Amino acid sequence: MSNPLKDMEKPDVIFCIGTNMTECHPVAATRLKKALARGAKMIVADPRRIRLAEMADLYLPIRVGTDTALLLAMAHVIVREELIDEEFVRARTQGIDAFVEHVKPFTPAWAAEICGVPAADIEAAAILYGRADKGAIYYTLGITEHICGVDNVQSLANLALMTGNLGREGTGINPMRGQNNIQGAGDSGAIPNNYPGFQPVDKPANQAKFSALYGRELDLEKGITKVTALDRSGEHVFAMLI
């Protein structure tokens, strides 16, 4: 997450996509409810009319697997309505001119045919988010466990960057993780390719730093994943600590 959970109480506009937060993250969702009670507006994009959708100011009932089309069309509207944070993108991003050209064909009418959401609602969502002083995006596995999962997340990042909704309280792009403390496990280095803080193990500078910290020699090879470990059971792997 780019922002702490306490920031969930501070946005003006909340965009939830692919997340059933009230059911899967009920404690965190209490902060979202506080934001709504204070007047924040919420957009929810989900194929199912979940409880979160009932709480939304604008519900976008997208077809499964069409998130990228929706997000491209929202970016198109933000460009067209001149809602880009020019100061932010010029100072902190790259490729904005090429991106502006890229999204020109992806109109709300084009997206409506693909994702099943009325073009007027796509426009309304884009303008609501684009005009927010503090716009926050929240998503979960509903947009990542697809063949287009990477495209979905990158498209969300583009929305946050082009509107300057990153690096400030009450903003950000925030994944609500899918398993208990998976974020903490990743942060602490319990993954095969990174040291704590997501620092790659195959970089000599990181190796030297953590070798000194741990008081032992470390190699530059990435560890194997749990899938690979299971595949190698009985061949190269004979015991596991779970």
Secondary structure, 3 states (H helix, E strand, C coil): CCCCHHHHHCCCEEEEECCCHHHHCHHHHHHHHHHHHCCCEEEEECCCCCHHHHCCCEEECCCCCCHHHHHHHHHHHHHHCCCCCHHHHHHHCCCHHHHHHHHCCCCHHHHHHHHCCCHHHHHHHHHHHHCCCCEEEEECHHHHCCCCHHHHHHHHHHHHHHCCCCCCCCCCEEECCCCCCHHHHHHCCCECCEECCCEECCCHHHHHHHHHHHCCCCCCCCCCCHHHHHHCECCCECCCCC
